[in-house]
Amino acid sequence: MIEDEENLHIMQGMVDELIIEDNEVKGVRTNIGTEYLSKAVIITTGTFLRGEIILGNMKYSSGPNHQLPSITLSDNLRELGFDIVRFKTGTPPRVNSKQLTIRRLKYNQVTM
């Protein structure tokens, strides 16, 4: 297991910003102000960077399973020159095709 690797310390928390000195990453600062200093930092944000939940016309900031989205880290990464892009990970609704009247559906042309 990765937890058993020598000289590897795994910490979990909500990171708000990278600590940068002389154009090098020196660690991270969490949402509660704790600083973890390190020679290297691995950030695994998943879908939390500026995460949004969209339900029909309703939209709100959130991570998966109603966890907090990482808004402050997103802003910090952008300030440091990283491009933050949004990937749509929406899950389509599951419906029973036998309950649909297909001939009444309207086709929506997608333009990009």
C-alpha positions, 0 to 999 in steps of 0.5 A, spaced: 500 500 500 502 507 498 501 508 506 507 503 507 512 507 502 518 510 506 519 517 507 512 518 504 507 522 508 500 522 506 496 528 508 488 530 507 485 536 507 482 542 503 487 546 500 486 553 499 493 555 496 500 553 494 506 556 498 510 559 492 517 562 494 522 564 489 518 561 483 518 554 486 512 550 490 514 549 497 508 547 500 500 548 501 496 552 506 489 549 508 482 552 509 484 552 516 491 555 516 495 549 517 501 549 512 504 543 510 511 544 507 514 539 502 519 539 496 513 536 492 506 537 492 501 533 488 494 536 488 488 531 486 482 535 485 477 531 482 471 535 480 472 539 486 475 545 482 469 550 482 465 544 482 457 545 481 451 541 481 446 542 476 439 540 477 435 542 471 435 550 471 438 550 478 445 550 479 449 551 486 457 550 488 458 543 491 463 538 490 460 530 489 456 528 494 455 535 497 462 536 499 465 543 499 467 545 492 474 548 492 473 555 490 479 558 493 484 553 490 481 555 483 482 562 484 489 561 487 491 556 481 488 562 476 492 567 480 499 563 479 497 562 471 494 556 471 488 555 466 482 552 469 477 549 464 470 546 466 469 539 464 462 537 463 461 531 467 454 531 468 450 524 468 444 523 464 438 521 467 436 513 467 429 512 464 425 506 462 425 506 454 418 502 454 415 508 458 417 513 453 413 516 447 419 516 442 415 519 436 413 525 441 420 527 442 424 533 439 431 533 436 435 539 439 441 540 434 447 541 438 452 547 435 459 548 437 
